[in-house]
Amino acid sequence: MMGRLNLLLLIAVMVSGVYMVRSAYESRRLFTELDRAQTEGRRLEADYQKLMADRQAQATNLRVEQVARERLKMRPISPAITFNPDAPAIEASGVRSRTPATGAAR
């Protein structure tokens, strides 16, 4: 009877030990995964902050004006090139001719 009890207790201790080792391994694996996820989160947050700073730098008035001039070939407005839809077509176009344009909307 005592031999069976010892065998049963030995098996219980072995199962408990295997379960404890497995639990410790799983705990370490999950901790490592959590650490990697936190590191990735910090990296993504830093990338986000960098992109926001770049976006703000690109959206400054000076930068928008520079892009408009260089890439879009835009130029500052002046009264000579300003179009007024209420003015007659001859005056708005800046072209002076002797015959007035017909059908100009006022």
Accessible surface in RSA format (square Angstrom, percent):
REM  Atomic radii and reference values for relative SASA: ProtOr
REM  Chains: A
REM  Algorithm: Lee & Richards
REM  Probe-radius: 1.40
REM  Slices: 20
REM RES _ NUM      All-atoms   Total-Side   Main-Chain    Non-polar    All polar
REM                ABS   REL    ABS   REL    ABS   REL    ABS   REL    ABS   REL
RES MET A   1   201.36 104.3 155.03 102.6  46.32 110.3 131.48 111.8  69.88  92.6
RES MET A   2   136.80  70.8 132.33  87.6   4.47  10.6 124.83 106.1  11.97  15.9
RES GLY A   3    51.83  63.9   0.00   N/A  51.83  63.9  39.88 109.5  11.95  26.8
RES ARG A   4   192.57  80.9 185.33  94.5   7.25  17.3  60.96  83.3 131.61  79.8
RES LEU A   5    87.85  48.9  84.42  60.4   3.43   8.6  87.26  61.3   0.58   1.6
RES ASN A   6    86.47  59.6  81.42  78.7   5.05  12.2  24.68  59.4  61.79  59.7
RES LEU A   7   104.57  58.2 100.95  72.2   3.63   9.1 103.95  73.0   0.63   1.7
RES LEU A   8   114.45  63.7 112.83  80.7   1.62   4.1 114.03  80.1   0.42   1.1
RES LEU A   9    98.70  55.0  98.42  70.4   0.27   0.7  98.65  69.3   0.04   0.1
RES LEU A  10   104.62  58.3 100.53  71.9   4.09  10.3 103.94  73.0   0.68   1.8
RES ILE A  11    90.28  51.4  89.07  66.4   1.22   2.9  90.28  65.0   0.00   0.0
RES ALA A  12    53.67  49.3  42.35  65.4  11.31  25.7  49.83  70.2   3.83  10.2
RES VAL A  13    99.50  65.5  95.95  86.9   3.55   8.5  97.87  85.0   1.63   4.4
RES MET A  14   116.40  60.3 113.61  75.2   2.80   6.7  89.95  76.5  26.46  35.1
RES VAL A  15    96.03  63.2  93.27  84.4   2.76   6.7  95.06  82.6   0.97   2.6
RES SER A  16    68.02  57.5  60.80  81.1   7.22  16.6  29.87  63.6  38.15  53.4
RES GLY A  17    30.32  37.4   0.00   N/A  30.32  37.4  29.64  81.3   0.68   1.5
RES VAL A  18   100.72  66.3  96.97  87.8   3.75   9.0  99.24  86.2   1.48   4.0
RES TYR A  19   156.63  73.1 153.74  87.5   2.90   7.5 109.94  82.6  46.69  57.6
RES MET A  20   134.16  69.5 131.23  86.8   2.93   7.0  94.84  80.6  39.32  52.1
RES VAL A  21    99.49  65.5  97.00  87.8   2.50   6.0  99.49  86.4   0.00   0.0
RES ARG A  22   163.16  68.5 158.55  80.8   4.61  11.0  46.35  63.3 116.81  70.8
RES SER A  23    53.18  44.9  44.35  59.2   8.83  20.3  14.62  31.1  38.56  54.0
RES ALA A  24    41.05  37.7  33.56  51.8   7.49  17.0  40.02  56.4   1.03   2.7
RES TYR A  25   131.11  61.2 131.07  74.6   0.04   0.1  92.33  69.4  38.78  47.8
RES GLU A  26    61.05  35.0  61.05  46.2   0.00   0.0  34.14  66.0  26.91  22.0
RES SER A  27    68.18  57.6  59.77  79.8   8.40  19.4  28.08  59.8  40.10  56.2
RES ARG A  28   150.15  63.0 148.04  75.5   2.10   5.0  77.00 105.2  73.14  44.3
RES ARG A  29   102.77  43.2  95.18  48.5   7.59  18.1  50.30  68.7  52.47  31.8
RES LEU A  30    90.97  50.7  87.19  62.4   3.77   9.5  87.46  61.4   3.51   9.4
RES PHE A  31   139.87  70.0 135.45  83.9   4.42  11.5 139.18  84.4   0.69   2.0
RES THR A  32    59.61  42.4  57.36  58.2   2.25   5.4  36.62  49.2  22.99  34.8
RES GLU A  33    93.31  53.6  92.63  70.1   0.68   1.6  34.68  67.1  58.63  47.9
RES LEU A  34    95.45  53.2  90.80  65.0   4.65  11.7  94.91  66.7   0.53   1.4
RES ASP A  35    69.37  48.6  68.10  67.8   1.27   3.0   6.11  14.4  63.26  63.1
RES ARG A  36   167.79  70.4 160.91  82.0   6.88  16.4  64.40  88.0 103.39  62.7
RES ALA A  37    62.38  57.4  45.87  70.8  16.51  37.6  54.41  76.6   7.97  21.1
RES GLN A  38    89.63  50.1  81.37  59.5   8.26  19.7  27.63  58.8  62.00  47.0
RES THR A  39    71.19  50.6  70.40  71.4   0.78   1.9  61.31  82.4   9.87  14.9
RES GLU A  40    76.59  44.0  74.72  56.5   1.87   4.5  37.01  71.6  39.58  32.3
RES GLY A  41    35.48  43.8   0.00   N/A  35.48  43.8  29.99  82.3   5.49  12.3
RES ARG A  42   146.30  61.4 137.39  70.0   8.91  21.2  77.81 106.3  68.49  41.5
RES ARG A  43   118.41  49.7 111.71  56.9   6.70  16.0  67.77  92.6  50.64  30.7
RES LEU A  44    94.14  52.4  90.06  64.4   4.08  10.3  90.38  63.5   3.76  10.1
RES GLU A  45    94.46  54.2  91.53  69.2   2.92   7.0  45.17  87.4  49.28  40.2
RES ALA A  46    60.78  55.9  48.91  75.5  11.87  27.0  55.43  78.1   5.35  14.2
RES ASP A  47    56.70  39.7  55.67  55.4   1.03   2.4  17.60  41.4  39.10  39.0
RES TYR A  48   116.79  54.5 114.66  65.2   2.13   5.5  82.19  61.8  34.61  42.7
RES GLN A  49    98.91  55.3  94.24  68.9   4.67  11.1  38.54  82.0  60.37  45.8
RES LYS A  50   131.18  64.0 123.86  76.0   7.32  17.4  94.60  85.1  36.58  39.0
RES LEU A  51   114.95  64.0 111.32  79.6   3.63   9.1 111.45  78.3   3.49   9.4
RES MET A  52    55.54  28.8  55.43  36.7   0.11   0.3  45.13  38.4  10.41  13.8
RES ALA A  53    59.13  54.4  49.58  76.5   9.55  21.7  53.75  75.7   5.38  14.3
RES ASP A  54    62.76  44.0  61.42  61.1   1.34   3.2  21.06  49.6  41.71  41.6
RES ARG A  55   158.96  66.7 151.72  77.3   7.24  17.2  58.03  79.3 100.93  61.2
RES GLN A  56   126.47  70.7 118.11  86.3   8.36  19.9  37.62  80.1  88.85  67.4
RES ALA A  57    59.63  54.8  45.91  70.9  13.72  31.2  52.36  73.7   7.27  19.3
RES GLN A  58   100.91  56.4  93.34  68.2   7.56  18.0  38.36  81.7  62.54  47.4
RES ALA A  59    66.20  60.9  46.30  71.4  19.90  45.3  49.80  70.1  16.40  43.4
RES THR A  60    65.63  46.7  58.23  59.0   7.40  17.6  59.37  79.7   6.26   9.5
RES ASN A  61   133.18  91.8 124.69 120.5   8.49  20.5  33.44  80.5  99.74  96.4
RES LEU A  62   136.87  76.2 131.52  94.1   5.35  13.5 134.21  94.3   2.66   7.1
RES ARG A  63    64.09  26.9  62.19  31.7   1.90   4.5  22.60  30.9  41.50  25.1
RES VAL A  64    85.42  56.2  82.13  74.4   3.29   7.9  84.57  73.5   0.85   2.3
RES GLU A  65    95.18  54.6  90.93  68.8   4.24  10.1  29.29  56.7  65.89  53.8
RES GLN A  66    65.21  36.5  65.21  47.7   0.00   0.0  10.55  22.5  54.65  41.5
RES VAL A  67    35.64  23.5  35.03  31.7   0.61   1.5  35.64  31.0   0.00   0.0
RES ALA A  68    20.91  19.2  20.49  31.6   0.42   1.0  20.73  29.2   0.18   0.5
RES ARG A  69   108.90  45.7  99.49  50.7   9.42  22.4  45.38  62.0  63.52  38.5
RES GLU A  70   100.43  57.7  88.32  66.8  12.11  28.8  42.02  81.3  58.42  47.7
RES ARG A  71   170.03  71.4 141.32  72.0  28.70  68.3  52.15  71.3 117.87  71.4
RES LEU A  72   118.17  65.8  95.14  68.1  23.03  57.9  99.70  70.0  18.47  49.7
RES LYS A  73   165.69  80.8 138.59  85.0  27.11  64.5 101.81  91.6  63.89  68.1
RES MET A  74   112.09  58.0 101.13  66.9  10.96  26.1  99.23  84.4  12.87  17.0
RES ARG A  75   165.80  69.6 144.88  73.9  20.92  49.8  60.61  82.8 105.19  63.8
RES PRO A  76   106.18  77.4  87.23  79.5  18.94  68.9  99.69  82.3   6.49  40.3
RES ILE A  77   152.91  87.0 133.64  99.6  19.27  46.4 133.64  96.2  19.27  52.3
RES SER A  78    44.68  37.8  40.26  53.7   4.42  10.2  36.77  78.3   7.91  11.1
RES PRO A  79   128.81  93.9 106.79  97.4  22.02  80.0 111.46  92.0  17.36 107.9
RES ALA A  80    82.72  76.1  55.68  85.9  27.03  61.5  68.00  95.8  14.72  39.0
RES ILE A  81    79.96  45.5  49.43  36.8  30.53  73.6  56.76  40.9  23.20  63.0
RES THR A  82    70.63  50.2  56.61  57.4  14.02  33.4  58.09  78.0  12.54  19.0
RES PHE A  83   142.66  71.4 122.69  76.0  19.96  51.9 122.98  74.6  19.68  56.3
RES ASN A  84    75.24  51.9  73.71  71.2   1.52   3.7  20.83  50.1  54.41  52.6
RES PRO A  85    91.93  67.0  77.87  71.0  14.06  51.1  78.91  65.1  13.02  80.9
RES ASP A  86   112.12  78.5  98.86  98.4  13.26  31.4  26.55  62.5  85.57  85.3
RES ALA A  87    23.21  21.3  13.65  21.1   9.56  21.7  18.68  26.3   4.53  12.0
RES PRO A  88    31.64  23.1  31.64  28.8   0.00   0.0  31.64  26.1   0.00   0.0
RES ALA A  89    46.52  42.8  37.30  57.6   9.22  21.0  43.07  60.7   3.45   9.1
RES ILE A  90    45.64  26.0  41.90  31.2   3.74   9.0  44.51  32.0   1.13   3.1
RES GLU A  91   116.53  66.9  95.33  72.1  21.20  50.5  35.30  68.3  81.23  66.3
RES ALA A  92    15.05  13.8   1.23   1.9  13.82  31.4   6.16   8.7   8.90  23.6
RES SER A  93    71.40  60.3  38.01  50.7  33.39  76.9  44.45  94.6  26.95  37.8
RES GLY A  94    49.07  60.5   0.00   N/A  49.07  60.5  23.85  65.5  25.21  56.5
RES VAL A  95    97.19  64.0  91.98  83.3   5.22  12.6  96.11  83.5   1.08   2.9
RES ARG A  96   214.79  90.2 183.39  93.5  31.39  74.7  69.77  95.3 145.02  87.9
RES SER A  97    65.40  55.3  38.33  51.1  27.07  62.4  40.02  85.2  25.37  35.5
RES ARG A  98   238.85 100.3 204.35 104.2  34.50  82.1  83.28 113.8 155.57  94.3
RES THR A  99   103.80  73.8  99.27 100.6   4.53  10.8  74.00  99.4  29.80  45.1
RES PRO A 100   103.20  75.2  93.06  84.8  10.14  36.9  93.53  77.2   9.67  60.1
RES ALA A 101    54.93  50.5  30.85  47.6  24.08  54.8  41.23  58.1  13.70  36.3
RES THR A 102   136.30  96.9 107.44 108.9  28.86  68.8  80.71 108.4  55.60  84.0
RES GLY A 103    83.52 103.0   0.00   N/A  83.52 103.0  43.54 119.5  39.98  89.5
RES ALA A 104    37.67  34.6  10.61  16.4  27.07  61.6  17.91  25.2  19.76  52.4
RES ALA A 105    82.69  76.0  64.69  99.8  18.00  40.9  73.51 103.5   9.18  24.3
RES ARG A 106   215.06  90.3 158.46  80.8  56.60 134.8  70.02  95.7 145.04  87.9
END  Absolute sums over single chains surface
CHAIN  1 A    10332.5       9046.4       1286.1       6645.6       3686.9
END  Absolute sums over all chains
TOTAL         10332.5       9046.4       1286.1       6645.6       3686.9
